[in-house]
Each structure stands twice: as C-alpha cells, then as structure tokens.
Amino acid sequence: MGTGFMNRNFHLTSGLFALLLAFLSLYDMGQVQIYDGITPGLTKNGVLVQSVASGSPAGVAGIRRGDILLGVAHTLVKQPFTIPELLRNEKESGVPYLVQRGENTFTFSLSLEKIRTIRPFHVFAGLLMILFFLIGLIVLLNNPMGSESRLFYYLTMALMLLFTCFLRPHSYTLTHLIIRVAGQLSYVLLPAFFLHFFLIYPMKSLVKKKYSYLIWILYAIPMALLSASSLYTYISGIPMKYDWPWILYLVYSGATLAVLYASGKRAAEASEKNGLLKIFSLGMLPFVLVGIPMGIVHNEANLASILSTPMVLIPVYLSYRIYRFGFFNIRILLKKSLLYSFILLIASVLYAILLFLINTTFSDYNLTDPYLYSMGLAVAIVFLFNPLHSFFQAQLEDVFLEKEKQRRKDISARAEQMLTLTKKQELDNSVLKLLGEIITEDFAVLVYSENNCFYDIESERLVTLKDQPGKLKFFLLENSLESEFYPFYQKGFRIGFPFRKAGQIRAFVLARSMLFEEELEIVHRVLLHFVTAHENARLLSRLSRQIELERDIKIAGFIQKSLIPSAHPDNDMFSVYGVSVPSRVIGGDFFDYFSVSDSNRTGILIGDVAGKSIPAALMMVAAKETISSQATALRTPEEIMSRSSELLVEKSSANMFVAACYCCINKEEGDISVVNAGMPSPYLVRDGEVRQIPRQIPRFPLGLVKGVQYQQYNMKLKKGDRIIMFSDGFTEALDHEIDGFLERCTLESPREFTRNI
C-alpha cells in the first residue's frame, strides 16, 4: 500500500460499496424483525453460535456461545440462511431450538421478539463516522497529500464500517453475513491503517522506499490471522477467539505511539506532531488500557465498544488538520454557502408551488398515488429543479460575487502586462506583488533556471530537484534534511504548488497553508504570464550576449589576422614559411619572425594564448610586442624569454598566460638556439629521419609566475635540415599520429608543406 496503491476508480468503488453497507446496516437495524440474540457462524457441522446477546431470548432460554444449532421450529438446519423463513412462519412464543452441546443434544423453547435492534449509540456513532468518511472522500478527490490522502480515506472508511457493521447485533441472513464480514475486516485492519498513516504522516522520511515491503506485512498479519481463525472455526466448530485481535490492537497501538513519539522528536517544529500524539493517546488509551484487557479477560467485543468511543477524537483532530491546512477557503465557502442556501430556498418554494398547482389541477387523475407521485417527483427534480437552481445560481453569483470576479479580472489584466517587461528585477517584483494580493500569508516563488534547477526569486536560493512531484496538483513539504525544500520548511512553508507549461514544471509556489481552487486558478494564470515573460527575458538576454560575443569574435579575429605576417623570410641560407588554421572562428595561436639585435640573426616565434575573444587577442598583441622589443635589446634567446615572461606577469590578468617557443637562427655561424616555454617540442628532420629537439627545463608558459629563468638549446644546422614548430592544436588534430605526417616534410618545400596542412 505505497504511493501507487491501486487506482482512483478502485478507491471510489470501494468507498461507495462501504458507504452502501453502512447505510444498509443502519437501515436493517431500524427494521422490525424477529430477533433471538444469536450471532451465527458457518461450520462444516452446522450453524455455530458465535455469540449470544445478554438478555436476549436465546440468552434467557440458556443457549450458550459455542453451541451447534441443529434445528429450528421442528426443521433441521445446515446453514443459517434458511432460519429467517422458518421463524417467520412460527408463533413468537414457544419456538423450539435443537442444540448440540458437546456430546449432548438439548431442545430449548424461545419466546421470540419483533423489535428494532438499533439504539441511539448506533445512530449517533454511525452517522458521525459516515460524516468523517465523507471528509475522507473529499480529501481523496482533491488528492492533497498523495499517499496520506488515500490512507486517511481508508482510515475513515474502516472507522465507519467498525461502528456501523461490527458493533451491532447480527442475525442469520446473507445480508447480515456480508455486513459482519465487512465489519470484521475493518476491525482487524483498523490498527494497521492507523500505524501506516502515522508512519508516513506527518514525517514521510520515517519510511524509506527500500523498506516498503514492511508496509505490506502490516496488512498481511491481521488478514492472515483472520483467515486462519475463520478456517479453524469452520473446521473445528469452535467459536472464533477474540484474544488475538485484542493483542493485535495492543501491539499496533503501542507501535503507533512509538512512531508518533519518534516523529515528534525528529521534527524541527514538533507542535503539530505533539498534538497528534496527545489526541491519539486520549483516543486510544481508554481502549488500550481498559478495553483491550477487558476484552481479553471476558472475550466480549461489545464491552469495548463504549470504551472505543473516545477514538472519535482522532478523526475529529485529523478533520481539524484538514481545515488547518486550508483544504477549504472558509471566507469564500461561507459566502457561497449562504448564497446557495438562498438559491435553494427560492427554487424549493417555486418547486413546491408548482407541484401544488399540478396536484390540485389533476387531483382527479390520482397523481398523489404513491407510485405516480414518486415518479413525478423524480422527473420534476431532474427536469425542473436542477435547471431552476442553476439559473438562480448563475444570476445571483453575478450580483453577490461581482467584486470577487472584478478583482480576479483586474489581476489577470495586470498579469498580462508582465509580458512587456524585459528586466528580471521588474518581473520578480511584479509577480510578488500580484500573488501577494491573492495569497494572504507568506509565500515563495521558485522559477526554473536550467538543468532541473529552480531559484527563489526573493532570496536567489537555488534548489536542484532530483525527483519532480509527478502530476500532483500540490504536495506537502517534508521536514527532512534530505528534502530539497527543507530550508523553506524551516521558514514555515508547508505546501508546494507546481506550475506546468507544455507538460514541464516551470515554477513552484510555496505557501504556509492550502489554497482554494479558485485562488489556485488565478495563481496559475499569473504564473503563466510570469513564466512566459521570464523565458522571453532569458532568450533576449541570451541573444544580446550572443550578439556581443559575435562582435567580440569579429574584433578578436581581425586582431589575430593582423598578427599573422604576410611576408616570410627567404634567403640563400634558409627559408621560413608558416600558416595558422583556427579550428573555430578564432583561436589563440599565432606566429611571427623578426630580426634580432644584429642583422645576422632572425627570430622565429610561435605562441598559444590561454583565454578567449578580445582579452586573448590583446594578450596576443602584448606577447608579440614584448618579445619583439626584447629581441632588439637582448642577445640570447634565454634572456629574451626570461625578461619577456617577467614583463607579461606584470601586464596580464589572472589566468592569462602565453605558451611560446622561440628560435633564433644565426646565418653566419649556421647554428640555431631554441627556448621552449610550454609549447610542444619542435621536430628536426635530418637525412630522412625525424626526431624531436630535446626539451628544456623549466617549461612554464610566459607570464604565469615570476622569477623563471629559461634555458636555451643550441645546435649546428646542416644543409637540408628542416625545423618544424607547431602548437598543441596541430597534434590534437592528427590524434598524436605525427611521425608519418612529418615524413612528408622530406619531400616537400616549406611552402608546399604548410599549404597542404
């Protein structure tokens, strides 16, 4: 009996059947019938005397509990269903009953009575429990608490059947048998309903999903005991023992009190739980401390019925909690109740006048005959009364509720104006103001952000939902640290209302108490415009950022393009050629070459800037100009790179640095010096072989930390040597299979090689 406990149609069908049984039981007790005081039972040997009412004809005659009824009115009986017909044909006094007691057989003469077995207790308790059941039905139809509403519904159903079908006199008919079975089921299942209800309400976290099988055990135990006891009685012919139900009540009631105690201890605000604990204790303690022991000692269920009367306090308190949570808006409900009563009065008077005129006019046609009158009454109600009632209701609602309708219309009009707002703060203030006119208590609004995240528009608190509340109209916030809404529970919010758009939850309203259906309708209308305006504002903001980003990319692309040299060194000793192919619209790679401090040297620089867009492009410019200026002032590559790094540390912001590799070729000496600051090591192609130039230490990028002293690698160049420098994007594009690709360098010129990349 978890949250998916069957379906709504099953609940309603079960409730309708139980309600019919309750009314049938009360109606049956109100009928004049032949009564002997015996509660019969079925066995394979005959009709078992389950119990005998004290002071009844059977009790006065000497029939005892446990006797086997063999015959009535000179006729042998095997089943109880034939006995009423036999008694109906007999005189009320001196009716013979043939009874087997142990090994002996006796004949008893009974003076039967024609009485109504109903008592004021049956009327009062039965109608009161029917009223509570109807409250449970309303809770179920509104589905306010999920599994709690279903359990409350079945709890009130069990109480109704207990007081109407179990705690009553019984007889021999099939109707009585059905009523008694329903009463017995409610009798043994009631403690399980109580325990289950308080296991999930008010602290659902006490029961985890992985322990859901324990809930089934709660119900399986009493059902198994009832089935076993009934089977034992049928086979053995011994009356059903009531000892085990009493012990069951004792165990389950104690467990329920323990659960409520634990719930109150774990609660941040325990007043609600303590109230339940007190009411449950007041309702159950007389029954547990007195009724159950008396039932065990005397084995008499009726004795406990009086002591079970305080149990009425429990559904009374739960009904109060329903009112406390606001399942009905009392202000509007009272106004409508007075209005509808007035409408009913007008329609009833007109209806009575109409029937009087019809009866007077057509009195000769015997319209007042009971059958014709009943049929005419039904037709009049369907075809005249309801349309008349609806007409007056519509007219008077326009008059008496005009102010309420105008207020809703005004709020709706102002909600539509939110569609013109584009600023987040204006939207948030507007929806808080509008909802404040509808919800009189404190509330919070959570709107969808992204990735299943919602944020409170007032406190900016983010809430990430693991599981959304399905298709429920509203749900209770849980007082548990594991709940995403726990911070809001601590602020006093108790109920959440999800708002859906296109089947997806886009906002929540959290409130302290329940909202009336008409209030929810206008709240949803306001949220529809708010969510639409909020989504439009997000799209507009995203579009603006996209436009700014595209503008920045164009500017950065222009800067990067201007940094790539169009002329390439080409002389008798060596030739250089480079190319930059960004993988996106703009990349962070660049290269350049320039003359060093004397005309015999040529510097070749390749770099990769960390960062994006315009800041990265500006860092590119700073790095290139810094290294270029240092190359004209200093001689060795290691000095140039060390000094450039120091200057870039001062110029760059956090997380901005440049990976670079600098080569300096001396045309006269025929050698090359390489300094690598965080770039992939260059490759040397010589005599058809490809090998990597040794790595230098340190290899920190430029501008990352202060005090880095770079070391250069020197080597002599031979005719035909080729030096290949590239960024890490080149190796990533080749999936690190670079050796085979570089072998082409032995067959192509630098220009052809770079063009074919």
Rosetta blueprint (number, residue, H / E / L):
1 M L
2 G L
3 T L
4 G L
5 F L
6 M L
7 N L
8 R H
9 N H
10 F H
11 H H
12 L H
13 T H
14 S H
15 G H
16 L H
17 F H
18 A H
19 L H
20 L H
21 L H
22 A H
23 F H
24 L H
25 S H
26 L H
27 Y H
28 D H
29 M H
30 G H
31 Q L
32 V L
33 Q E
34 I E
35 Y E
36 D L
37 G L
38 I E
39 T E
40 P E
41 G E
42 L E
43 T L
44 K L
45 N L
46 G L
47 V E
48 L E
49 V E
50 Q E
51 S E
52 V E
53 A L
54 S L
55 G L
56 S L
57 P H
58 A H
59 G H
60 V H
61 A H
62 G L
63 I L
64 R L
65 R L
66 G L
67 D L
68 I E
69 L E
70 L E
71 G E
72 V E
73 A L
74 H L
75 T E
76 L E
77 V L
78 K L
79 Q L
80 P H
81 F H
82 T H
83 I H
84 P H
85 E H
86 L H
87 L H
88 R H
89 N L
90 E L
91 K L
92 E L
93 S L
94 G L
95 V E
96 P E
97 Y E
98 L E
99 V E
100 Q E
101 R E
102 G L
103 E L
104 N E
105 T E
106 F E
107 T E
108 F E
109 S E
110 L E
111 S L
112 L L
113 E E
114 K E
115 I E
116 R L
117 T L
118 I L
119 R L
120 P H
121 F H
122 H H
123 V H
124 F H
125 A H
126 G H
127 L H
128 L H
129 M H
130 I H
131 L H
132 F H
133 F H
134 L H
135 I H
136 G H
137 L H
138 I H
139 V H
140 L H
141 L H
142 N H
143 N L
144 P L
145 M L
146 G L
147 S H
148 E H
149 S H
150 R H
151 L H
152 F H
153 Y H
154 Y H
155 L H
156 T H
157 M H
158 A H
159 L H
160 M H
161 L H
162 L H
163 F H
164 T H
165 C H
166 F H
167 L L
168 R L
169 P L
170 H L
171 S L
172 Y L
173 T L
174 L H
175 T H
176 H H
177 L H
178 I H
179 I H
180 R H
181 V H
182 A H
183 G H
184 Q H
185 L H
186 S H
187 Y H
188 V H
189 L H
190 L H
191 P H
192 A H
193 F H
194 F H
195 L H
196 H H
197 F H
198 F H
199 L H
200 I H
201 Y L
202 P L
203 M L
204 K H
205 S H
206 L H
207 V L
208 K L
209 K H
210 K H
211 Y H
212 S L
213 Y H
214 L H
215 I H
216 W H
217 I H
218 L H
219 Y H
220 A H
221 I H
222 P H
223 M H
224 A H
225 L H
226 L H
227 S H
228 A H
229 S H
230 S H
231 L H
232 Y H
233 T H
234 Y H
235 I H
236 S H
237 G L
238 I L
239 P L
240 M L
241 K L
242 Y L
243 D H
244 W H
245 P H
246 W H
247 I H
248 L H
249 Y H
250 L H
251 V H
252 Y H
253 S H
254 G H
255 A H
256 T H
257 L H
258 A H
259 V H
260 L H
261 Y H
262 A H
263 S H
264 G H
265 K H
266 R H
267 A L
268 A L
269 E L
270 A L
271 S H
272 E H
273 K H
274 N H
275 G H
276 L H
277 L H
278 K H
279 I H
280 F H
281 S H
282 L H
283 G H
284 M H
285 L H
286 P H
287 F H
288 V H
289 L H
290 V H
291 G H
292 I H
293 P H
294 M H
295 G H
296 I H
297 V H
298 H H
299 N L
300 E L
301 A H
302 N H
303 L H
304 A H
305 S H
306 I H
307 L H
308 S L
309 T H
310 P H
311 M H
312 V H
313 L H
314 I H
315 P H
316 V H
317 Y H
318 L H
319 S H
320 Y H
321 R H
322 I H
323 Y H
324 R H
325 F L
326 G L
327 F L
328 F L
329 N L
330 I H
331 R H
332 I H
333 L H
334 L H
335 K H
336 K H
337 S H
338 L H
339 L H
340 Y H
341 S H
342 F H
343 I H
344 L H
345 L H
346 I H
347 A H
348 S H
349 V H
350 L H
351 Y H
352 A H
353 I H
354 L H
355 L H
356 F H
357 L H
358 I H
359 N H
360 T H
361 T H
362 F L
363 S H
364 D H
365 Y H
366 N L
367 L L
368 T L
369 D L
370 P H
371 Y H
372 L H
373 Y H
374 S H
375 M H
376 G H
377 L H
378 A H
379 V H
380 A H
381 I H
382 V H
383 F H
384 L H
385 F H
386 N H
387 P H
388 L H
389 H H
390 S H
391 F H
392 F H
393 Q H
394 A H
395 Q H
396 L H
397 E H
398 D H
399 V H
400 F H
401 L L
402 E H
403 K H
404 E H
405 K H
406 Q H
407 R H
408 R H
409 K H
410 D H
411 I H
412 S H
413 A H
414 R H
415 A H
416 E H
417 Q H
418 M H
419 L H
420 T H
421 L L
422 T L
423 K L
424 K H
425 Q H
426 E H
427 L H
428 D H
429 N H
430 S H
431 V H
432 L H
433 K H
434 L H
435 L H
436 G H
437 E H
438 I H
439 I L
440 T L
441 E L
442 D L
443 F E
444 A E
445 V E
446 L E
447 V E
448 Y E
449 S L
450 E L
451 N L
452 N L
453 C E
454 F E
455 Y E
456 D E
457 I L
458 E L
459 S L
460 E L
461 R L
462 L E
463 V E
464 T E
465 L L
466 K L
467 D L
468 Q L
469 P L
470 G L
471 K L
472 L L
473 K L
474 F L
475 F E
476 L E
477 L L
478 E L
479 N L
480 S L
481 L L
482 E L
483 S L
484 E L
485 F L
486 Y H
487 P H
488 F H
489 Y H
490 Q H
491 K L
492 G L
493 F L
494 R L
495 I E
496 G E
497 F E
498 P E
499 F E
500 R E
501 K E
502 A L
503 G L
504 Q E
505 I E
506 R E
507 A E
508 F E
509 V E
510 L E
511 A E
512 R L
513 S L
514 M L
515 L L
516 F L
517 E H
518 E H
519 E H
520 L H
521 E H
522 I H
523 V H
524 H H
525 R H
526 V H
527 L H
528 L H
529 H H
530 F H
531 V H
532 T H
533 A H
534 H H
535 E H
536 N H
537 A H
538 R H
539 L H
540 L H
541 S H
542 R H
543 L H
544 S H
545 R H
546 Q H
547 I H
548 E H
549 L H
550 E H
551 R H
552 D H
553 I H
554 K H
555 I H
556 A H
557 G H
558 F H
559 I H
560 Q H
561 K H
562 S H
563 L H
564 I L
565 P L
566 S L
567 A L
568 H L
569 P L
570 D E
571 N L
572 D L
573 M L
574 F L
575 S E
576 V L
577 Y L
578 G L
579 V L
580 S L
581 V L
582 P L
583 S L
584 R L
585 V L
586 I L
587 G L
588 G L
589 D E
590 F E
591 F E
592 D E
593 Y E
594 F E
595 S E
596 V L
597 S L
598 D L
599 S L
600 N L
601 R E
602 T E
603 G E
604 I E
605 L E
606 I E
607 G E
608 D E
609 V E
610 A L
611 G L
612 K L
613 S H
614 I H
615 P H
616 A H
617 A H
618 L H
619 M H
620 M H
621 V H
622 A H
623 A H
624 K H
625 E H
626 T H
627 I H
628 S H
629 S H
630 Q H
631 A H
632 T H
633 A H
634 L L
635 R L
636 T L
637 P H
638 E H
639 E H
640 I H
641 M H
642 S H
643 R H
644 S H
645 S H
646 E H
647 L H
648 L H
649 V H
650 E H
651 K H
652 S L
653 S L
654 A L
655 N L
656 M L
657 F L
658 V E
659 A E
660 A E
661 C E
662 Y E
663 C E
664 C E
665 I E
666 N E
667 K L
668 E L
669 E L
670 G L
671 D E
672 I E
673 S E
674 V E
675 V E
676 N E
677 A E
678 G L
679 M L
680 P L
681 S L
682 P L
683 Y E
684 L E
685 V E
686 R E
687 D L
688 G L
689 E E
690 V E
691 R E
692 Q E
693 I L
694 P L
695 R L
696 Q L
697 I L
698 P L
699 R L
700 F L
701 P L
702 L E
703 G L
704 L L
705 V L
706 K L
707 G L
708 V L
709 Q L
710 Y L
711 Q L
712 Q L
713 Y E
714 N E
715 M E
716 K E
717 L L
718 K L
719 K L
720 G L
721 D L
722 R E
723 I E
724 I E
725 M L
726 F L
727 S L
728 D H
729 G H
730 F H
731 T H
732 E H
733 A H
734 L L
735 D L
736 H L
737 E L
738 I L
739 D H
740 G H
741 F H
742 L H
743 E H
744 R H
745 C H
746 T H
747 L L
748 E L
749 S L
750 P H
751 R H
752 E H
753 F H
754 T H
755 R H
756 N L
757 I L
